[in-house]
Amino acid sequence: METQRPSRPAIDEFSRVTLEFPQVIELLAGFISGPISEPLLEALEPTTALPLIRRDLELVREALAYLRESPRPGLGRLKDTRELLERVAIEGVSLAALEILAIIEVTRAARDIRSIFLHSPHPHLDEMVRGLADFRSLLTELDGKIYPDGSIDSSASPELARIRRNIERLRQEIQIALERLIRRLQQEELVQDAVVTIRNDRFVIPVRVEDKRRV
């Protein structure tokens, strides 16, 4: 059961300016981990709730202790995928391969961070990562199936593998048929070269311009 966190009392604008809070946010912007952190920075507000202040200071203390011994987790390349998750929650909506890949990268990072701090000697960081879901089973299904260029590995599903085998078989049959045809056309001197070429993903026979009607 999740512990109820105290609410953050709003602070007046005069106090924000006096504390130079906007300048603090501007300073922090140089340390955040890319686009995925920007919404959190924008939502950051000062508080007067002492329990929250103490808790945040403990988180900072533990984070600094961790960084003294270990490298900072790399999150700078992650994209903010909340809009993608909102879209895919709508029935009938699907995502492109690169959009799915962005979600996979976020879940992979969440898995790694969870494994780093869960049961660690840092109790507040441990408590924070317990709010992350365990994505290991999801990553087992999806990780490595989509390449950085957006192409999908044939092992992504048995159906995809079957379709690609059929496509390759048909492609070979077409290639053989065209080579047979081009040999006949070559005998009749109707082609420029005895080679089947590919242009814009289509097979092309190099027919002589003056003989294209005959072909």
Residue frames relative to the residue before (quaternion, step in Angstrom):
aa qw qx qy qz dx dy dz
M 1.0000 0.0000 0.0000 0.0000 0.00 0.00 0.00
E 0.4124 -0.7340 0.4855 0.2357 3.56 -0.79 1.01
T 0.4512 -0.6850 0.5077 0.2636 3.55 -0.98 0.88
Q 0.4467 -0.6877 0.5029 0.2732 3.56 -0.92 0.91
R 0.2780 -0.7675 0.5562 0.1558 3.55 -0.74 1.05
P 0.5315 -0.6204 0.4580 0.3504 3.61 -1.00 0.69
S 0.5015 -0.6399 0.4834 0.3247 3.57 -1.10 0.66
R 0.4221 -0.6926 0.5278 0.2519 3.53 -1.26 0.53
P 0.3213 -0.7583 0.5300 0.2020 3.62 -0.35 1.15
A 0.4814 -0.6678 0.4824 0.2994 3.56 -0.97 0.86
I 0.2505 -0.7555 0.5882 0.1430 3.55 -1.12 0.69
D 0.5179 -0.6762 0.4234 0.3088 3.58 -0.92 0.85
E 0.6566 -0.5541 0.3534 0.3699 3.54 -1.25 0.56
F 0.6069 0.5585 -0.3635 0.4331 3.61 1.03 -0.71
S 0.6663 0.4943 -0.3001 0.4708 3.57 0.97 -0.87
R 0.6069 0.5555 -0.3505 0.4475 3.59 1.05 -0.76
V 0.6882 0.4735 -0.2802 0.4729 3.56 0.90 -0.96
T 0.6485 0.5299 -0.3174 0.4448 3.59 0.95 -0.90
L 0.6965 0.4541 -0.2551 0.4935 3.57 1.05 -0.82
E 0.3475 -0.7509 0.4775 0.2955 3.57 1.36 -0.16
F 0.1426 0.8402 -0.5106 0.1140 3.55 1.04 0.81
P 0.6281 0.5255 -0.3646 0.4431 3.66 0.91 -0.70
Q 0.6479 0.5079 -0.3203 0.4687 3.60 1.06 -0.74
V 0.6098 0.5398 -0.3472 0.4651 3.57 1.10 -0.67
I 0.6459 0.5131 -0.3142 0.4699 3.59 0.97 -0.87
E 0.6445 0.5190 -0.3178 0.4629 3.57 0.99 -0.84
L 0.6425 0.5134 -0.3163 0.4729 3.57 1.04 -0.76
L 0.6637 0.5110 -0.3001 0.4564 3.59 0.96 -0.87
A 0.5733 0.6244 -0.3776 0.3726 3.58 1.08 -0.68
G 0.6538 0.5255 -0.3154 0.4437 3.57 1.14 -0.55
F 0.7210 0.4320 -0.2401 0.4857 3.58 1.27 -0.20
I 0.5321 0.6518 -0.4196 0.3406 3.60 1.19 -0.22
S 0.5051 -0.6770 0.4670 0.2617 3.53 -1.26 0.53
G 0.8183 -0.3312 0.1667 0.4392 3.55 0.31 1.25
P 0.8262 -0.2967 0.1763 0.4452 3.56 -1.36 -0.21
I 0.6357 0.5617 -0.3518 0.3958 3.60 0.99 -0.73
S 0.6965 0.4728 -0.2677 0.4687 3.59 1.19 -0.50
E 0.5103 0.6948 -0.4079 0.3008 3.58 1.17 -0.45
P 0.6641 0.4912 -0.3422 0.4479 3.68 0.83 -0.77
L 0.6295 0.5308 -0.3380 0.4557 3.60 1.07 -0.69
L 0.6465 0.5116 -0.3172 0.4688 3.55 1.03 -0.79
E 0.6551 0.5179 -0.3107 0.4540 3.58 0.98 -0.85
A 0.7070 0.4579 -0.2592 0.4726 3.59 1.08 -0.71
L 0.4891 0.6873 -0.4262 0.3269 3.58 1.25 -0.19
E 0.0113 0.7952 -0.6038 0.0540 3.56 -0.89 1.01
P 0.4910 -0.6304 0.4965 0.3390 3.60 -1.10 0.58
T 0.1580 -0.7946 0.5816 0.0737 3.56 -1.16 0.51
T 0.3253 -0.7195 0.5758 0.2122 3.54 -1.30 0.38
A 0.4742 0.6718 -0.4398 0.3612 3.60 1.30 0.09
L 0.3904 -0.7692 0.4584 0.2140 3.56 -0.35 1.25
P 0.6427 0.5149 -0.3573 0.4406 3.67 0.88 -0.73
L 0.6577 0.4991 -0.3120 0.4700 3.59 1.01 -0.77
I 0.6290 0.5318 -0.3359 0.4568 3.57 0.99 -0.81
R 0.6650 0.4946 -0.3045 0.4695 3.58 0.91 -0.91
R 0.6491 0.5162 -0.3234 0.4557 3.57 0.94 -0.85
D 0.6707 0.4959 -0.3065 0.4586 3.61 0.88 -0.91
L 0.6400 0.5170 -0.3290 0.4636 3.59 1.02 -0.75
E 0.6312 0.5157 -0.3318 0.4749 3.59 1.07 -0.70
L 0.6218 0.5306 -0.3369 0.4673 3.58 1.06 -0.74
V 0.6492 0.5073 -0.3120 0.4730 3.57 0.97 -0.87
R 0.6477 0.5233 -0.3232 0.4496 3.59 0.92 -0.90
E 0.6859 0.4734 -0.2884 0.4714 3.59 0.91 -0.91
A 0.6311 0.5338 -0.3364 0.4513 3.59 1.02 -0.78
L 0.6552 0.5011 -0.3082 0.4740 3.58 0.98 -0.84
A 0.6342 0.5237 -0.3290 0.4640 3.57 1.03 -0.78
Y 0.6445 0.5120 -0.3197 0.4693 3.57 1.01 -0.77
L 0.6899 0.4973 -0.2804 0.4451 3.59 0.89 -0.96
R 0.5885 0.5708 -0.3808 0.4276 3.59 1.14 -0.43
E 0.7689 0.3420 -0.1703 0.5128 3.58 1.17 -0.57
S 0.7999 0.2295 -0.0850 0.5479 3.60 1.15 -0.55
P 0.5554 -0.6033 0.4445 0.3605 3.60 -1.18 0.47
R 0.5705 -0.5912 0.4550 0.3435 3.53 -1.21 0.54
P 0.4934 -0.6475 0.4789 0.3284 3.64 -0.86 0.85
G 0.3691 -0.7553 0.5033 0.1998 3.58 -0.86 0.96
L 0.0559 0.8104 -0.5767 0.0868 3.56 -0.45 1.25
G 0.4152 0.7713 -0.4265 0.2253 3.58 1.28 -0.11
R 0.7050 0.4674 -0.2756 0.4567 3.61 1.07 -0.62
L 0.5253 0.6546 -0.4113 0.3554 3.59 1.24 -0.20
K 0.3305 -0.7309 0.5659 0.1908 3.54 -1.14 0.72
D 0.5098 -0.6025 0.5098 0.3423 3.55 -1.24 0.48
T 0.1162 -0.8514 0.5113 0.0162 3.59 -0.28 1.27
R 0.3528 0.7649 -0.4911 0.2220 3.62 1.17 0.17
E 0.6468 0.5124 -0.3265 0.4609 3.59 0.97 -0.80
L 0.6299 0.5266 -0.3323 0.4642 3.60 1.05 -0.72
L 0.6688 0.4971 -0.2993 0.4648 3.58 0.95 -0.87
E 0.6211 0.5251 -0.3397 0.4723 3.58 1.08 -0.66
R 0.6580 0.5134 -0.3088 0.4562 3.58 0.99 -0.81
V 0.7133 0.4649 -0.2725 0.4481 3.56 0.81 -0.99
A 0.5683 0.5882 -0.3881 0.4248 3.60 1.22 -0.27
I 0.5940 0.5515 -0.3587 0.4629 3.59 1.27 -0.31
E 0.4992 -0.6795 0.4504 0.2937 3.56 -0.79 1.01
G 0.8015 0.2767 -0.2291 0.4780 3.54 -0.93 0.95
V 0.6115 0.5416 -0.3556 0.4541 3.61 1.25 -0.20
S 0.0847 -0.7864 0.6107 0.0374 3.57 -0.98 0.86
L 0.3891 -0.7124 0.5404 0.2213 3.54 -1.29 0.36
A 0.5163 -0.6043 0.5038 0.3382 3.53 -1.24 0.50
A 0.6923 -0.5041 0.3211 0.4044 3.55 -1.24 0.48
L 0.6800 0.4841 -0.3035 0.4595 3.61 0.89 -0.88
E 0.6142 0.5278 -0.3493 0.4714 3.61 1.12 -0.57
I 0.6354 0.5043 -0.3225 0.4877 3.57 1.02 -0.77
L 0.6292 0.5426 -0.3305 0.4477 3.56 1.02 -0.83
A 0.6222 0.5387 -0.3404 0.4548 3.61 1.02 -0.76
I 0.6564 0.4928 -0.3068 0.4818 3.59 1.01 -0.80
I 0.6217 0.5402 -0.3387 0.4548 3.58 1.01 -0.79
E 0.6617 0.5131 -0.3122 0.4489 3.58 0.94 -0.87
V 0.6400 0.5088 -0.3254 0.4750 3.59 1.05 -0.73
T 0.6718 0.4877 -0.3046 0.4670 3.60 0.91 -0.88
R 0.6131 0.5377 -0.3487 0.4620 3.59 1.09 -0.68
A 0.6578 0.4983 -0.3060 0.4748 3.58 0.97 -0.87
A 0.6340 0.5259 -0.3297 0.4612 3.60 1.02 -0.80
R 0.6328 0.5261 -0.3258 0.4654 3.58 1.01 -0.81
D 0.6777 0.5009 -0.2953 0.4501 3.57 0.90 -0.95
I 0.6700 0.4903 -0.3034 0.4677 3.58 0.92 -0.89
R 0.6213 0.5406 -0.3353 0.4576 3.57 1.04 -0.78
S 0.6798 0.4838 -0.2929 0.4670 3.58 0.93 -0.87
I 0.6232 0.5506 -0.3420 0.4376 3.61 1.11 -0.62
F 0.8279 0.2973 -0.1170 0.4611 3.57 0.71 -1.08
L 0.5416 0.6023 -0.4234 0.4057 3.61 1.19 -0.29
H 0.8267 0.0568 -0.1112 0.5486 3.57 -0.81 1.10
S 0.3852 0.7084 -0.4988 0.3179 3.59 1.11 0.65
P 0.6083 -0.5559 0.4011 0.4001 3.62 -1.22 0.14
H 0.6145 0.5210 -0.3481 0.4793 3.59 1.27 0.20
P 0.2761 -0.8343 0.4481 0.1640 3.61 0.12 1.26
H 0.6748 0.4879 -0.3163 0.4545 3.61 0.95 -0.75
L 0.6420 0.4885 -0.3216 0.4957 3.59 1.05 -0.70
D 0.6011 0.5511 -0.3413 0.4675 3.57 1.11 -0.73
E 0.6651 0.5012 -0.3002 0.4651 3.58 0.91 -0.93
M 0.6536 0.5290 -0.3215 0.4354 3.59 0.97 -0.82
V 0.7205 0.4429 -0.2751 0.4571 3.62 0.84 -0.89
R 0.5226 0.6219 -0.4258 0.3986 3.60 1.20 -0.22
G 0.6110 0.5476 -0.3515 0.4508 3.57 1.24 -0.31
L 0.5772 0.5678 -0.3787 0.4484 3.59 1.30 -0.13
A 0.4643 -0.6649 0.5064 0.2932 3.56 -1.01 0.80
D 0.4592 -0.6440 0.5323 0.3018 3.54 -1.28 0.43
F 0.1266 -0.8481 0.5140 0.0213 3.57 -0.24 1.32
R 0.3302 0.7894 -0.4827 0.1864 3.61 1.20 0.16
S 0.6767 0.4852 -0.3113 0.4579 3.61 0.88 -0.84
L 0.6304 0.5284 -0.3305 0.4628 3.59 1.04 -0.75
L 0.6831 0.4836 -0.2878 0.4654 3.56 0.92 -0.91
T 0.5780 0.5694 -0.3765 0.4472 3.58 1.11 -0.57
E 0.6878 0.4799 -0.2712 0.4723 3.57 1.05 -0.80
L 0.8218 0.3183 -0.1143 0.4585 3.59 0.88 -0.94
D 0.6026 0.6104 -0.3794 0.3469 3.60 0.98 -0.75
G 0.8128 0.2343 -0.2037 0.4929 3.55 -0.90 1.00
K 0.5731 0.6102 -0.3807 0.3927 3.61 1.24 -0.09
I 0.7474 0.2897 -0.1829 0.5693 3.61 1.18 -0.50
Y 0.3200 -0.7658 0.5327 0.1654 3.56 -0.77 1.07
P 0.6831 -0.5116 0.3253 0.4072 3.63 -1.19 0.44
D 0.6756 0.4803 -0.3096 0.4659 3.63 1.11 -0.50
G 0.6053 -0.5890 0.3432 0.4111 3.60 1.29 0.06
S 0.5188 0.6181 -0.4324 0.4023 3.59 1.23 -0.05
I 0.3476 -0.7503 0.5377 0.1644 3.55 -1.17 0.68
D 0.4569 -0.6855 0.4989 0.2691 3.55 -0.90 0.94
S 0.5653 -0.6300 0.4166 0.3317 3.57 -1.02 0.78
S 0.6290 0.5475 -0.3397 0.4349 3.58 1.17 -0.46
A 0.4047 0.7317 -0.4701 0.2825 3.61 1.27 0.00
S 0.7855 -0.1112 0.0709 0.6047 3.59 1.09 -0.65
P 0.5959 -0.5678 0.4207 0.3814 3.62 -1.12 0.54
E 0.6405 0.5379 -0.3311 0.4368 3.60 1.02 -0.79
L 0.6482 0.5058 -0.3178 0.4722 3.58 0.98 -0.84
A 0.6395 0.5216 -0.3273 0.4603 3.58 0.96 -0.81
R 0.6528 0.5147 -0.3121 0.4599 3.60 0.99 -0.84
I 0.6524 0.5139 -0.3134 0.4605 3.58 0.95 -0.90
R 0.6846 0.4794 -0.2998 0.4600 3.59 0.88 -0.87
R 0.6100 0.5278 -0.3621 0.4671 3.61 1.06 -0.57
N 0.6508 0.5104 -0.3087 0.4697 3.57 1.02 -0.83
I 0.6321 0.5278 -0.3307 0.4611 3.58 1.00 -0.84
E 0.6728 0.4914 -0.2998 0.4648 3.58 0.89 -0.91
R 0.6363 0.5216 -0.3334 0.4603 3.59 1.01 -0.78
L 0.6716 0.4833 -0.2981 0.4760 3.59 0.92 -0.89
R 0.6217 0.5419 -0.3440 0.4489 3.57 1.03 -0.75
Q 0.6617 0.4968 -0.3076 0.4698 3.57 0.96 -0.81
E 0.6381 0.5247 -0.3265 0.4593 3.58 1.02 -0.78
I 0.6432 0.5077 -0.3134 0.4799 3.58 1.02 -0.83
Q 0.6365 0.5342 -0.3248 0.4516 3.58 0.96 -0.89
I 0.6665 0.4965 -0.3049 0.4651 3.59 0.90 -0.91
A 0.6606 0.5114 -0.3102 0.4538 3.58 0.95 -0.90
L 0.6726 0.4906 -0.2973 0.4674 3.58 0.95 -0.83
E 0.6355 0.5151 -0.3402 0.4638 3.59 0.99 -0.71
R 0.6210 0.5266 -0.3351 0.4741 3.56 1.09 -0.73
L 0.6622 0.5078 -0.2957 0.4649 3.56 1.00 -0.91
I 0.6886 0.4919 -0.3026 0.4385 3.58 0.85 -0.92
R 0.5959 0.5464 -0.3723 0.4558 3.61 1.13 -0.51
R 0.6528 0.5008 -0.3113 0.4756 3.57 1.04 -0.78
L 0.6619 0.4996 -0.3051 0.4683 3.58 0.99 -0.86
Q 0.6195 0.5421 -0.3475 0.4491 3.56 1.10 -0.66
Q 0.6245 0.5392 -0.3381 0.4527 3.56 1.03 -0.73
E 0.7087 0.4155 -0.2428 0.5159 3.56 1.15 -0.69
E 0.4080 -0.7461 0.4363 0.2940 3.58 1.36 0.12
L 0.3964 0.7254 -0.4617 0.3218 3.56 0.98 0.96
V 0.7181 0.3916 -0.2500 0.5181 3.61 1.24 -0.09
Q 0.5333 -0.6318 0.4654 0.3158 3.52 -1.23 0.57
D 0.7929 0.0370 0.0220 0.6078 3.58 0.97 -0.92
A 0.4338 -0.6950 0.5125 0.2570 3.54 -1.15 0.63
V 0.5380 0.5984 -0.4025 0.4364 3.56 0.96 0.91
V 0.3248 -0.7094 0.5919 0.2024 3.57 -0.98 0.89
T 0.1244 -0.8019 0.5819 0.0525 3.58 -0.72 1.05
I 0.3244 -0.7174 0.5810 0.2062 3.55 -1.34 0.19
R 0.0389 0.7761 -0.6265 0.0610 3.55 -0.85 1.06
N 0.8337 -0.0121 -0.0421 0.5505 3.57 -0.78 1.09
D 0.6621 -0.5389 0.2823 0.4376 3.56 1.01 0.95
R 0.6181 0.5018 -0.3665 0.4815 3.59 1.14 0.54
F 0.4770 -0.6487 0.5097 0.3031 3.56 -1.11 0.74
V 0.0757 -0.7982 0.5976 -0.0058 3.55 -0.97 0.93
I 0.2096 -0.7398 0.6266 0.1271 3.54 -1.05 0.90
P 0.3634 -0.7622 0.4911 0.2140 3.65 -0.65 1.04
V 0.0243 -0.8273 0.5596 -0.0426 3.55 0.29 1.33
R 0.5258 -0.6075 0.4889 0.3396 3.57 -1.11 0.70
V 0.5636 -0.6315 0.4124 0.3369 3.57 -0.92 0.92
E 0.7078 0.4727 -0.2788 0.4448 3.57 0.85 -0.91
D 0.7332 0.4091 -0.2349 0.4897 3.61 1.24 -0.32
K 0.3910 0.7628 -0.4649 0.2217 3.61 1.21 0.04
R 0.6273 0.5247 -0.3479 0.4584 3.62 1.09 -0.60
R 0.6315 0.5274 -0.3354 0.4590 3.58 1.03 -0.72
V 0.6521 0.5045 -0.3170 0.4688 3.60 1.01 -0.82
